[in-house]
Amino acid sequence: MKLIPPHQLQKILDNDLEYQQAKKLLWLNWDEDPNMLYHQMIEPDVVSLARSLQSTGLISGRVNLADYRSVSQLVGQHDHWFSSNAKKELLKPFE
């Protein structure tokens, strides 16, 4: 069983914005209002936290971030959700 790093655990315990965004990413529940997307794109730290949440079994979500096909489809279908660095973070394990 994998453990969550202390800095990420603190974000979970504080229910901070990054944790809330990581949950939304895993459940594919991102607000698609064009004005919100411009100001609240998914960043690499959110991807990293979402991956930790999923790999430890805390939140399984609707998308498997450990599967290349799932990640590729996620980026293809929701490209506008992610900053360019977040896309790189999503695809980094598969390089």
C-alpha positions, 0 to 999 in steps of 0.5 A: 500500500502506498502512502500519501506524502505529508504535504499532500496529506495536509492539503487533504486534511485542510480540504484546500482548493487543490484537493477539491480540484483533484477530486473534480478531476478524478470524477470528471466533474470540472466546471465547464463554464468558459469563464471559469476554465480560463481562470481555473485550469488544472495545474501539475500539482492537482494532477500529482495529488489526484494521482496520489489519491487514486494510487492509495485507494482514497478516491478511485474516480471515473478515470484511471490515471495509471492507464495510458489509454484513459489518460490519452482519452481524458486529454483528448476529450477535455484538452481545454481543462489542462495547462500545458504543464498539467498535460506533461504531468499527466503523460510523464509516467508513460514516456 
